[in-house]
């Protein structure tokens, strides 16, 4: 009898899921910090926007770059979601069973997995809407344009839910990646796990505070700025031919 060949497909899919999750988590961390530039000033947020539109490389702005980057993230996002669905409960009965076991065992890591399932489900819908808007309207990003979208287009509640979901999902995911791929190994794995978990909670709290502060600032601008004349933000030092 020949030796049965081991099917490595599940392992490859797990690695791909971990890799795409890592890429998305890094993107989220950067994205929230870049969005938080509005907390410094309108001008700083404007400069960050035109940076991603290629101004400091080409001397002109090309919003299509935003569409390209958003499309790339969207593809990775869909791929990651598709891979993650393999481990989602396939029915309400399975979900109920997992929930009961989690409640009975009182195992925090199992509870974190359930949070990832719930936040992942929320993100699949809300995140898709946000990314589509970035792809379709890349020129409508800036101190005033983004603030108008939050208030006038009633995207504030959606962004609030997305913020809570994406930050929780990302940092819980990073914690579970560190656990899964052996980054917590050491002289005392239990201590390492506690430290990583404490770091995870600290980062979740910090990023939620930063994100909420940014959303509050965009909301304030949206409520107080007069958009009726159609004039967008004008930089006092940079003239690129398109306002934000």
Helices and strands as residue ranges (DSSP letters): H 9-35, G 36-39, H 42-52, H 55-58, H 64-84, G 85-87, H 92-105, H 108-136, H 143-151, H 156-180, H 189-224
